[in-house]
Amino acid sequence: MLHVILDSGGVRGQVDEYLKDGGKLLPEIVPGGYGAYMVDFDKTSRVGAIMVMGKGRLLVELVQGVQGRDNAADMVAFMKLIAPRLLVGDSPSPTPSQKEEG
């Protein structure tokens, strides 16, 4: 089961807290994005990740991973798939003339 939260409550300090608690830095997935992930050390199949970009925040929790898989690697791969679409979006920016009309 996955919990996915996208909101506007992002600050870099939240990622720093993950890192202080033993998390690992996510690779640069989106320009300006800053993120980390952490394995629950009591339950190695539970993984959480956070990425912030500006005020945008993406939180993902893999509540129960698959036993025998590298659930941390799965989380990193999942973040690579969804973060660009959710934090940046894939629709083009409006041209200056469209901004004036809207």
Secondary structure, DSSP 4 states (H G I P E B T S, - for coil): -EEEEEES---HHHHHHHHHTT-EEPP--STT-EEEEEE-SSSTT-EEEEEEETTEEEEEEESS--TTS-HHHHHHHHHHHHHIIIII-SSPPPPHHHHHH-
